[in-house]
Amino acid sequence: MTTATAVFDPQLPGGESAVAASARQVTKAYGSGETKVTALDAVDVDIQRGRFTAIMGPSGSGKSTLMHCLAGLDTVTAGRIWIGDTEITGLKDKQLTRLRRDKIGFIFQAFNLLPTLNALENITLPMDIAGRKPDQAWLDQVVETVGLAGRLKHRPTQLSGGQQQRVAVARALAARPEIIFGDEPTGNLDSRAGAEVLTFLRRSVDELGQTIVMVTHDPVAAGYADRVLFLADGVIVDEMHAPTADSVLERMRRFDGKRTS
């Protein structure tokens, strides 16, 4: 096995950066001395704009830690991280909060919908809090993409789990963030609902030009991505382009075999 290294053009046509997020020599350690645990060990990675990236690895590999650091949800022990052209390492709390609000979308296992609001109100809530009016044309396109046009007046209790997660996806898309991070976004869904959500994530990349980074343990979910990063012991050990569920599963089996041999 060889470790692949992706090399991206620094700019897209029109001068826009081709890299939505990047990390250089990022280390995250917990504790000190004999109790020190290194969750990330000098990680270098670029996340290409307009692509769907999945992050995989066994429990304790550092995959969620990497996503949390890239998203500005956790601090790093050493190294530097950028969202677009903005370095987020070292930003003050208010600056980081503003950046997360304006440039980053989040989708997690828990839908995090407010039960007293209907679907549309949940979708626009972050913009309402920020005092921003949604771009109606874009909002209509997002709602159409995730298939919620007929459910906007329904409250979360009137929606299935898959529909609630689609509301969460639309909420992340509606503010037009530079990048969306998903932490096991289909982890609480059955296979059919999970496939629906993954299909909508895939469409948001293909049709809306969104950038998505998703942590998952599921080879089927990873098969929807353009690229899969494999972590082990806090290090990116491999990557795969144009993955399928079968190819990811086979890679994970080989990976697990080496760990247990």
N, C-alpha and C positions, 0 to 999 in steps of 0.2 A: 504493500500500500504506500502510496505517495501522498503527501499533503499538498493539496492544491492551493495556489495563491492567485486570487483574482486581481487583475489590474484594470482599473477603470479610467476612462478618459476624464480629465479633471473638470471639463465643462461640457454641457450640452449646447446644442445650437441656441444662439441668443445670449450666451454668456452665463446661463444658469449652471450652478454646480451640479455635477452628476452624482455627488455623494451627499446623501441626506443626513447621515450621522457617521462619525468615525471615532475610533479610540486608538490611542498610542501608548503602549507600555502601561496599560491600566492594571493596577494591582489593588486587590481588596483583601484585607486581613482583619480577623477578629481576634481579640485577646492579645496576649504577649507571653514571651518566655516559653515554657513547656506547654502552655495551653493555647498557644497561637495556632490559628487555623487560617490558611490562605485559601480564600474562595476563588480569587482570580489571580493569575500569576503572569504578569507582564503581557497582557493580551493586546494584540494589534488587530483591528478589523475595520473595514469600510462597509457601510450599508448603502447600496446603490439606490438612487432615486427612481421611483416608479416601478419598483420591483417588490416581490413578496419573498421575504427571507424567514425561514424557520430555524429555530435553535433547539437542538436536541442533546440529550446526554443522560446518563444515569442519575439517580438521586444523589445530591451532593456534588455534582460535577461543576456547578457554578452557573448554570444556564439562566436561572431566574435572577441571580445576582448581576450577571452581565446585563440583562435587560433593564433591571432597576437602575443600574449605574448609567447606562446609555440614555435612559429616560429622565435622569435627574431626580429620581426618587430615592437614591442612596448616594452617599459620598464615596469617593475613592481614597485609598491609602496613598497611592502614588499614580502618576500618569496623567494624561489629558484626554478630554472628551469634547467633541464638537457636535452641535446640532446645526446642520447647514454650515454657515460661516461663523457661527457664534460659539466660542469656547464656553462651556458651562461649568467646567471645573474652576472653582474660585469665585463664582458669582455669589453675590449676597442673596439672602433668603427672598427678599422682595423681588429682585431681578429674576431669580430662578422660578418663583411662583408665576410671574408674568410670562416668562418664556414657556413654561408648561401649559399655561392657559391659552396662549396665542399660537403656539407652534406644534404642540403635541396632543395626540388623542390617545385615550386608554380604553382597553376592553379587557375585562377580567372574568373569572369564572362566575363570581357573584354579579348579577345583572346591575345592581346598584341603582334601581329605578325607584322614584318616589311614588308610593302607592296612591297618594291623593291627586297626582297629576295624570293626565291622559298621555298617550304615546307622543303626540306632537309636542306637548309641554315638556315632557322629559327630554325629547330630542333637542329642543332649543334652550333648555335650562342653563347650560354653561354660558351661552351668549347673553341670555337675559341677565345673569348675575354680573357679567362683565359690562353690561350696558350697551351691547352691540346688537344691531338689527341683522337678522340673517339675510343672506343673499337669496331672495325668493326663488330665482331660477335654479340656483345650485341646490337649494333645499328640495325643490320639486324633483330634481334629477336624482338626488340621493334617495329620497323616499321611493321613487319609482325603481331604482336599482335594487333596493332591499325588499321590494314587494310589500310595502306597508300602506299603500294609498287608501285601502279600504278599512284600515284599522286605527287611524290616527286619533279618533275620538274615544277609543277604548282605554281603560285604565289597566295597569299591569295584571290585576287579578282576573281580567277578562281575556287575557292573552295566554297562549301556550308558552312553554319554556323557550322554544325556538323563536317564537315571535318576540318575546321579551328580549332575547339576546340580539335579535335583529334591530330592535329599538336602540339597544346599547351600541350596536355597530353604527347605526344612523347618527346617533348622538356624537360619536367620535368623528364621523365624516363631516358633519354639518358645518363645523367651524373652519373647514378646509385647512387642517393642520399640515405641517410639512411631513410629519411621520406619525404613524399609529403603532402603538405597542400593545400586543395582546398576550396575556399570561394565561395559558390553557383556556382560551375563550370558549371552547366547546366541552370543557371538562365536566360540566354539570348537565349536559344534554345527552339524550339518547342518540343512536347512530343516525337516524333519519333527520332529526332536528340539527344535529351537528353538521351533517352534510349540507343542509340548507344554508347554515351560517357560513360555512367554508366556501360555498359557491358564491355567496354574496361578497365575501372578502376578495375572492378571486376576481369577480366582476368589477369591484371597486378599483382594483389595480389595472385591469385591462381597459375598462371603459372610462374611468374617472382619473386615471393617472396617479392613484394613491400609492404611497410607500407604506409597507406593513412589515413589522417584525413580530414574529409570534413564537413564544416558547411553547413547546408541546412534547409529550412523551409518545404521541400516537403517530405511527408511520402513515396511516391513512390521511391524517390531517397534514402531515409534512408533504405528502404527495401533491397537495394543491399549490405548493410554493414554487418559486423559480429556483431557489437555492436553499440548501440545508447546511447549517454549520453544526459540527459535532464537537461537543466539549467533553473533556475528561480531566478531572483533578485540576480544574481552573485554567485549562489550556485548550485552545482550539486545535484539535488533532487532525481534522479532516473536513472537507466540504464536498458537496455534491450539487451539480447543476442539472436542471430539468429532471428532478426526482420523480419516481413513482413510488406508490406504497410498497410494492414488492422490493424495489431496489433499496429503499430506506430500511425495510425490515431485515433484508440480508446484511446490510452494512451494520446494523445494530447487533445482529447475531454474531457476526465476526468480531465486533468490538467486545461484546460480552464474553466471547470465548477466550480472547486474549487476556481479559481481566481475571478470568478464573483459572487460566492455565498456569 
